[in-house]
Amino acid sequence: MRGLLTASVLLALTACGEPQTVLAVQTASGAPAPPTASAATEATLAVDGWETSVAAYAGIGSTAPEFSALHPNGDMFTREALRGRWTIVGFDAFDTSMEEERTFLAALNSAVDQDPDLTFLQVFRMPPGVTAPRVTKWPSVADDGKAATAFGVAATPAYLLIGPDLTIEAYRGALSATPEDGIKPVIWGVSEIRKQVAAPG
């Protein structure tokens, strides 16, 4: 692991079963371009539950863009808080049409809680005029779409798997798109990708 999480951020990301207040997200100064990766960084092995090809998501193999979020206790949450752990970052809309997806999110968060080296963070896109944070049972942040734009995520819900060195390793769309699979392939895929990163080629 290349970095350590501060106690407050670790607590915010790994709390199990307790409601988490949504944090306000800001992208770092300037407008970073969506991440891109060269063909040389593209994963060559298919992984069930995830897309590991730049054809599916151009950011595969690139470094996660900078972003920051203000924690209710006054601490600043930044991209660096993700360093040193595997993280599934989910992008979602703040509306009632996503209720089916949130059923899967609850199961995903429960499964992630079983792995001390994996965490889940959800980024809500707030609609214009809505300022009240959404309270969830898993770690969440919220913004006006700037974070999704920085990551190059055009449609939600969508999920990225980010490695301990902040490399974007995989992408997938809605969990509810394959309801018969549940979240088992997602967790199994994370395990397979971790093995590939640990012992490439």
Secondary structure, DSSP 8 states (H G I E B T S, - for coil): ------HHHHHHHH--SS-EE-EEEEE-SS--------GGG---S-BTTBB-STTT-TTTTSB---EEEE-TTS-EEEGGGGTTSEEEEEEEESSGGGHHHHHHHHHHHHHHTT-TTEEEEEEEE--TT--S--EESS-EEEESSHHHHHHT--SSSEEEEE-TTSBEEEEE--GGGSTTTTTHHHHHHHHHHHHHHHS--
